[in-house]
Amino acid sequence: MVCAGVILWEMLVGEIYFSWVRFSWQIADAVVEGHRPNVPKDEMYSDYSDLVAECWHTSPTSRPPFETILKRLEKLKNDV
């Protein structure tokens, strides 16, 4: 669920994911090499940051399924 992590990261940070790249293959190469944008570690957003990091796990089988992501986001929304 890298896509969900990207969208959540963009919402938290207010920037575009890998905005420095000129070609889409550069993103693919960077991700395969293990590069990820910095995840904010602000205490207020730590639950969101943790979710982003989980979505970007290098092993696809270690990433949460979309249903889990939705449940966690719903819980975070209700906690606010």
Buried (B, 14 or more C-beta within 10 A) or exposed (E): BBEBBBBBBBEBBEEEBBEEBEEEEEBEEBBEEEEBBEBBEEEEBEEBBEBBBBBBBEEEEEBBEEEEBEEBBEEEEEEE
